[in-house]
Amino acid sequence: MTVFRITAAVAALIILVSVPSGANAGESVSLYDAWKLTLSNSESVLIAGEEAFQDRLDKHRAYSRILPSVTLSGNYTKYSEDKYSASGVLLQPEDTTRYEARVEQTIFGGGKEFSAIRQAGFLSKGSKAMHEDAKEDAIVKGSRAFYNLLASMRELDIRKSSLKRAEDLLTLSKKRFEVGSATKADVLRAEAEAAAKRADVVVADGAHVNAVSYFERLTALKGEYTLVPQMPGLVEWFKTVEDNADKLILTALEKRRDYKQLEYLERAASSGVGYARGQFLPTVSLEGVYVKRDQTPLPTEYIDEYVYGGINVKFPIFEGGLRVAELRQAKSKFREASLMRVSARRDIELDVRRKLNDMKSAMALVDSYEKALAFAKENYEVVLKQYRYGLADNIGLVEAETTLVGAELGFSRASLSYELSVIELKRSIGVLFDEVTVRLKLPVSER
């Protein structure tokens, strides 16, 4: 079966499970809606956004180190009384006032300031990539919850249909027993089968309630709503990537946000080494000061206003080995960041190959279960007719019904797993977020 038939089968399946039995149709919720709602309600996305905002502010803080510092200060002092010496020299005025304006500019700091700017810039880019990665992760979680809910709805319907068939079998067995064409064992077997099917419905209903709770936890949806299919262009996309794992790995290394973040962290760690080395060099700064002062009473000779400038040179000689330790620590962090990136690269290669194989396996399972389902339906109808005419016992009918339920569940799970596997493969190679932003038409501020 071609991928076109698989996609059509998945669409038909989703249509079947869109509305649970007995439910009232409410708000329509597509997969795209689930993505958008999950993005807007994910705490992890909001937390990552705050971290990205904080790192952008750190970049501004780093720039402040190369800009001049301007401070204004003022002071007023009131004394108990003015005092003079025996010769009439003023020793203590009645009060004094002083205003000062100071400008300081570092002209050389060993390169620490520029290393700090580069480091802050890389960390800011890394946090932005982390924010986008958190969004992509939320999209995958929303997709899983969406398909999990669809699967639980479908399984509940299958279990209820199975229970209906078991109850029909029990009724038929009792009628045949009354006319003597069936044994008491047939009735007891049918009763046991119906009881088992009721238990299956209870379990499926519990799983469905849990799936609803998790879906609503991610999307904040409440009340009545209906899941509807909205198939992305899976067929066209699949044809461009099939059996091309090496190309997908290269795309992942170029596109994946988590890998980009590690690259930025490595470059930030390299800048951290430069910052630590800069602490071994002297710091040279310029200083300009304007002072305006006044006091009461004024002495005979008094300068009430003056301006001066200077050059300050600070050269650290010994601080207990602090700079050496910080340099070694910065180098260790750089080596750590490099190893993390290498490890991530290997993990990405493995992840892409696994996700591609998972998608191919899911596609093959859909094909297999579709054939098994067609056989199981036909087999059940044949055995049911034979049982009605006394040509078969209900053991064969129970086995045929069990085979039918297994095929229905297998086809349902495989069909939904196939589409989810495509989404997860896109996540693995780093193209899912770009596609979602285009499909949902998100503004730049939300990307």
For each residue, the residues with C-beta under 8 A, 3 or more apart:
1: 5 6 366 367 370
2: 5 6
3: 6 7 234 235 238 239 363
4: 7 8 235
5: 1 2 8 9
6: 1 2 3 9 10 363 366 367 415 418
7: 3 4 10 11 231 234 235
8: 4 5 11 12
9: 5 6 12 13 366 370 411 415
10: 6 7 13 14 231 366 415 416 418 419
11: 7 8 14 15 229 231
12: 8 9 15 16
13: 9 10 16 17 154 411 412 415 416
14: 10 11 17 18 150 227 228 229 416
15: 11 12 18 229
16: 12 13 154 157
17: 13 14 20 150 151 153 154 157 227 412
18: 14 15 153 226 227 228 229
19: 23 25 226
20: 17 23 153 156 157 208
21: 156 157 160
22:
23: 19 20 224 226
24: 224
25: 19 224 226
26: 223 224 225 226
27: 221 223 224 225 226
28: 33 225 226 228
29: 33 34 37 219 221 225 226 227 228
30: 33 34 227 228 229 230
31: 34 35 143 146 229 230 232
32: 35 36 230 439 440
33: 28 29 30 36 37 219
34: 29 30 31 37 38 142 143 145 146 215 218 219
35: 31 32 38 39 139 142 143 436 440
36: 32 33 39 40 440
37: 29 33 34 40 41 142 218 219 220 221
38: 34 35 41 42 138 139 141 142 145 218 219
39: 35 36 42 45 135 138 139 142 446
40: 36 37
41: 37 38 218 219 220
42: 38 39 45 46 134 135 138 141 218
43: 46 47
44: 47 48 134 137 138
45: 39 42 48 49 131 134 135 138
46: 42 43 49 50
47: 43 44 50 51 134
48: 44 45 51 52 127 130 131 133 134 135
49: 45 46 52 53 131
50: 46 47 53 54
51: 47 48 54 55 127 130 131
52: 48 49 55 56 124 127 128 130 131
53: 49 50 56 57
54: 50 51 57 58 127
55: 51 52 58 59 120 123 124 126 127 128
56: 52 53 59 60 124 127
57: 53 54 60 61
58: 54 55 61 62 120 123 124
59: 55 56 62 63 117 120 121 123 124
60: 56 57 63 64
61: 57 58 64 65 120
62: 58 59 65 113 116 117 119 120 121
63: 59 60 66 67 117
64: 60 61 67
65: 61 62 106 109 112 113 116 117
66: 63 106 113 114 117
67: 63 64
68: 103 104 105
69: 102 103 104 105
70: 101 102 103
71: 101 102 104
72: 99 100 101 102
73: 99 100 102
74: 97 98 99 100
75: 96 97 98 99
76: 95 96 97 98
77: 95 96 97
78: 94 95
79: 82 92 93 94 95
80:
81: 92 94
82: 79 90 92 93 94 296 297
83: 90 91 92
84: 88 89 90 91
85: 88 89 91
86:
87:
88: 84 85
89: 84 85 299
90: 82 83 84 93 297 299
91: 83 84 85
92: 79 81 82 83
93: 79 82 90 96 295 296 297 299
94: 78 79 81 82 295 296 297
95: 76 77 78 79 295 296
96: 75 76 77 93 293 294 295 296
97: 74 75 76 77 293 294 295
98: 74 75 76 291 292 293 294
99: 72 73 74 75 291 292 293
100: 72 73 74 289 290 291 292
101: 70 71 72 289 290
102: 69 70 71 72 73 287 288 289 290
103: 68 69 70 287 288 289
104: 68 69 71 285 286 287 288
105: 68 69 285 286
106: 65 66 109 113 283 284 285
107: 284 285 286
108: 281 282 283 284
109: 65 106 112 113 278 281 283 284
110: 277 278 279 280 281 282 283
111: 114 115 274 275 277 278 281
112: 65 109 115 116 275 278 279
113: 62 65 66 106 109 116 117
114: 66 111 117 118
115: 111 112 118 119 271 272 274 275 278
116: 62 65 112 113 119 120 271 275
117: 59 62 63 65 66 113 114 120 121
118: 114 115 121 122 267 268 271 274
119: 62 115 116 122 123 268 271 272 275
120: 55 58 59 61 62 116 117 123 124
121: 59 62 117 118 124 125
122: 118 119 125 126 264 265 267 268 271
123: 55 58 59 119 120 126 127 264 265 268
124: 52 55 56 58 59 120 121 127 128
125: 121 122 128 129 260 264
126: 55 122 123 129 130 260 261 262 264 265 268
127: 48 51 52 54 55 56 123 124 130 131 261
128: 52 55 124 125 131 132
129: 125 126 132 133 257 258 260 261 264
130: 48 51 52 126 127 133 134 257 258 261
131: 45 48 49 51 52 127 128 134 135
132: 128 129 135 136 257 433 447
133: 48 129 130 136 137 256 257 258 261
134: 42 44 45 47 48 130 131 137 138
135: 39 42 45 48 131 132 138 139 433
136: 132 133 139 140 257 427 430 432 433 436
137: 44 133 134 140 141 427
138: 38 39 42 44 45 134 135 141 142 218
139: 35 38 39 135 136 142 143 427 432 433 436
140: 136 137 143 144 423 424 427 432
141: 38 42 137 138 144 145 218
142: 34 35 37 38 39 138 139 145 146 218 219
143: 31 34 35 139 140 146 147 420 423 424
144: 140 141 147 148 420
145: 34 38 141 142 148 149 211 214 215 218 219
146: 31 34 142 143 149 150 215 227
147: 143 144 150 151 416 417 419 420
148: 144 145 151 152 211 214 215
149: 145 146 152 153 208 211 212 214 215 227
150: 14 17 146 147 153 154 227 416
151: 17 147 148 154 155 211 412 413 416
152: 148 149 155 156 204 207 208 210 211 212
153: 17 18 20 149 150 156 157 208 211 227
154: 13 16 17 150 151 157 158 412 416
155: 151 152 158 159 204 207 208 409 412
156: 20 21 152 153 159 160 201 204 205 207 208
157: 16 17 20 21 153 154 160 161
158: 154 155 161 162 204 405 408 409 412
159: 155 156 162 163 197 200 201 203 204 405
160: 21 156 157 163 164 201
161: 157 158 164 165
162: 158 159 165 166 197 200 401 404 405
163: 159 160 166 167 194 197 198 200 201
164: 160 161 167 168
165: 161 162 168 169 401
166: 162 163 169 170 190 193 194 196 197 401
167: 163 164 170 171 194 197
168: 164 165 171 172
169: 165 166 172 173 190 193 194 394 397 398 401
170: 166 167 173 174 187 190 191 193 194
171: 167 168 174 175
172: 168 169 175 176 190 387 388
173: 169 170 176 177 182 186 187 189 190 394
174: 170 171 177 178 187 190
175: 171 172 178 179
176: 172 173 179 181 182 186 390
177: 173 174 180 181 182 183 184 186 187
178: 174 175
179: 175 176
180: 177
181: 176 177 390
182: 173 176 177 186 187 393 394
183: 177 186 187
184: 177 187 188
185: 188 189
186: 173 176 177 182 183 189 190 393 394
187: 170 173 174 177 182 183 184 190 191
188: 184 185 191 192
189: 173 185 186 192 193 394 395 398
190: 166 169 170 172 173 174 186 187 193 194 394 398
191: 170 187 188 194 195
192: 188 189 195 196
193: 166 169 170 189 190 196 197 398 401
194: 163 166 167 169 170 190 191 197 198
195: 191 192 198 199
196: 166 192 193 199 200
197: 159 162 163 166 167 193 194 200 201
198: 163 194 195 201 202
199: 195 196 202 203
200: 159 162 163 196 197 203 204
201: 156 159 160 163 197 198 204 205
202: 198 199 205 206
203: 159 199 200 206 207
204: 152 155 156 158 159 200 201 207 208
205: 156 201 202 208 209
206: 202 203 209 210
207: 152 155 156 203 204 210 211
208: 20 149 152 153 155 156 204 205 211 212
209: 205 206 212 213
210: 152 206 207 213 214
211: 145 148 149 151 152 153 207 208 214 215
212: 149 152 208 209 215 216
213: 209 210 216 217
214: 145 148 149 210 211 217 218
215: 34 145 146 148 149 211 212 218 219 221
216: 212 213 219 220 221 222
217: 213 214 220
218: 34 37 38 41 42 138 141 142 145 214 215
219: 29 33 34 37 38 41 142 145 215 216
220: 37 41 216 217
221: 27 29 37 215 216 225
222: 216
223: 26 27
224: 23 24 25 26 27
225: 26 27 28 29 221
226: 18 19 23 25 26 27 28 29
227: 14 17 18 29 30 146 149 150 153
228: 14 18 28 29 30
229: 11 14 15 18 30 31
230: 30 31 32
231: 7 10 11 234 419
232: 31 237 422 423 435 439
233: 236 237
234: 3 7 231 237 238 419 422
235: 3 4 7 238 239
236: 233 239 240
237: 232 233 234 240 241 422 426
238: 3 234 235 241 242 359 422
239: 3 235 236 242
240: 236 237
241: 237 238 244 247 248 356 425
242: 238 239 360
243:
244: 241 247 248
245: 248 249 352 353 356
246: 249 250
247: 241 244 250 251
248: 241 244 245 251 252 352 356 425 428 429
249: 245 246 252 253 348 349 352 353 429
250: 246 247 253 254
251: 247 248 254 255 429 430 431
252: 248 249 255 256 259 348 349 351 352 428 429 430
253: 249 250 256 259 345 348
254: 250 251 430
255: 251 252 429 430 431 434
256: 133 252 253 259 260 348 428 429 430
257: 129 130 132 133 136 260 261 430 433
258: 129 130 133 261 262 344
259: 252 253 256 262 263 341 344 345 348 430
260: 125 126 129 256 257 263 264
261: 126 127 129 130 133 257 258 264 265
262: 126 258 259 265 266 337 340 341 344
263: 259 260 266 267 341
264: 122 123 125 126 129 260 261 267 268
265: 122 123 126 261 262 268 269 337 340 341
266: 262 263 269 270 334 337 338 340 341
267: 118 122 263 264 270 271
268: 118 119 122 123 126 264 265 271 272 337
269: 265 266 272 273 330 333 334 336 337 338
270: 266 267 273 274 334
271: 115 116 118 119 122 267 268 274 275
272: 115 119 268 269 275 276 330 333 334
273: 269 270 276 277 327 330 331 334
274: 111 115 118 270 271 277 278
275: 111 112 115 116 119 271 272 278 279 330
276: 272 273 279 323 326 327 329 330 331
277: 110 111 273 274 280 281 327
278: 109 110 111 112 115 274 275 281
279: 110 112 275 276 316 323 326 327
280: 110 277 316 323 327
281: 108 109 110 111 277 278
282: 108 110 313 314 315 316
283: 106 108 109 110 312 313 314 315
284: 106 107 108 109 311 312 313 314
285: 104 105 106 107 311 312 314
286: 104 105 107 309 310 311 312
287: 102 103 104 309 310 311 312
288: 102 103 104 307 308 309
289: 100 101 102 103 307 308 309
290: 100 101 102 305 306 307
291: 98 99 100 305 306 307
292: 98 99 100 304 305
293: 96 97 98 99 304 305
294: 96 97 98 298 304
295: 93 94 95 96 97 298 299 302
296: 82 93 94 95 96
297: 82 90 93 94
298: 294 295 302
299: 89 90 93 295 302
300:
301:
302: 295 298 299
303: 306
304: 292 293 294
305: 290 291 292 293
306: 290 291 303
307: 288 289 290 291
308: 288 289
309: 286 287 288 289
310: 286 287
311: 284 285 286 287
312: 283 284 285 286 287
313: 282 283 284
314: 282 283 284 285
315: 282 283
316: 279 280 282 319 323
317:
318:
319: 316 322 323
320:
321: 324 325
322: 319 325 326
323: 276 279 280 316 319 326 327
324: 321 327 328
325: 321 322 328 329
326: 276 279 322 323 329 330
327: 273 276 277 279 280 323 324 330 331
328: 324 325 331 332
329: 276 325 326 332 333
330: 269 272 273 275 276 326 327 333 334
331: 273 276 327 328 334 335
332: 328 329 335 336
333: 269 272 329 330 336 337
334: 266 269 270 272 273 330 331 337 338
335: 331 332 338 339
336: 269 332 333 339 340
337: 262 265 266 268 269 333 334 340 341
338: 266 269 334 335 341 342
339: 335 336 342 343
340: 262 265 266 336 337 343 344
341: 259 262 263 265 266 337 338 344 345
342: 338 339 345 346
343: 339 340 346 347
344: 258 259 262 340 341 347 348
345: 253 259 341 342 348 349
346: 342 343 349 350
347: 343 344 350 351
348: 249 252 253 256 259 344 345 351 352 428
349: 249 252 345 346 352 353
350: 346 347 353 354
351: 252 347 348 354 355 428
352: 245 248 249 252 348 349 355 356 425 428 429
353: 245 249 349 350 356 357
354: 350 351 357 358
355: 351 352 358 359 421 424 425 428
356: 241 245 248 352 353 359 360 425
357: 353 354 360 361
358: 354 355 361 362 421 424 425
359: 238 355 356 362 363 418 421 422 425
360: 242 356 357 363 364
361: 357 358 364 365
362: 358 359 365 366 414 417 418 421
363: 3 6 359 360 366 367 418
364: 360 361 367 368
365: 361 362 368 369 410 414 417 418
366: 1 6 9 10 362 363 369 370 411 414 415 418
367: 1 6 363 364 370 371
368: 364 365 371 372 414
369: 365 366 372 373 407 410 411 414 415
370: 1 9 366 367 373 374 411
371: 367 368 374 375
372: 368 369 375 376 407 410 411
373: 369 370 376 377 404 407 408 410 411
374: 370 371 377 378
375: 371 372 378 379 407
376: 372 373 379 380 400 403 404 406 407 408
377: 373 374 380 381 404 407
378: 374 375 381 382
379: 375 376 382 383 400 403 404
380: 376 377 383 384 397 400 401 403 404
381: 377 378 384 385
382: 378 379 385 386
383: 379 380 386 387 392 396 397 400
384: 380 381 387 388 397 400
385: 381 382 388 389
386: 382 383 389 391 392 396
387: 172 383 384 390 391 392 393 394 396 397
388: 172 384 385
389: 385 386
390: 176 181 387
391: 386 387
392: 383 386 387 396 397
393: 182 186 387 396 397
394: 169 173 182 186 189 190 387 397 398
395: 189 398 399
396: 383 386 387 392 393 399 400
397: 169 380 383 384 387 392 393 394 400 401
398: 169 189 190 193 394 395 401 402
399: 395 396 402 403
400: 376 379 380 383 384 396 397 403 404
401: 162 165 166 169 193 380 397 398 404 405
402: 398 399 405 406
403: 376 379 380 399 400 406 407
404: 162 373 376 377 379 380 400 401 407 408
405: 158 159 162 401 402 408 409
406: 376 402 403 409 410
407: 369 372 373 375 376 377 403 404 410 411
408: 158 373 376 404 405 411 412
409: 155 158 405 406 412 413
410: 365 369 372 373 406 407 413 414
411: 9 13 366 369 370 372 373 407 408 414 415
412: 13 17 151 154 155 158 408 409 415 416
413: 151 409 410 416 417
414: 362 365 366 368 369 410 411 417 418
415: 6 9 10 13 366 369 411 412 418 419
416: 10 13 14 147 150 151 154 412 413 419 420
417: 147 362 365 413 414 420 421
418: 6 10 359 362 363 365 366 414 415 421 422
419: 10 147 231 234 415 416 422 423
420: 143 144 147 416 417 423 424
421: 355 358 359 362 417 418 424 425
422: 232 234 237 238 359 418 419 425 426
423: 140 143 232 419 420 426 427 432
424: 140 143 355 358 420 421 427 428
425: 241 248 352 355 356 358 359 421 422 428 429
426: 237 422 423 429 431 432 435
427: 136 137 139 140 423 424 430 432
428: 248 252 256 348 351 352 355 424 425
429: 248 249 251 252 255 256 352 425 426
430: 136 251 252 254 255 256 257 259 427 433
431: 251 255 426 434 435
432: 136 139 140 423 426 427 435 436
433: 132 135 136 139 257 430 436 437
434: 255 431 437 438
435: 232 426 431 432 438 439
436: 35 136 139 432 433 439 440 442
437: 433 434 440 441 442 446 447
438: 434 435 441
439: 32 232 435 436
440: 32 35 36 436 437
441: 437 438
442: 436 437 446 447
443: 446 447
444: 447
445:
446: 39 437 442 443
447: 132 437 442 443 444
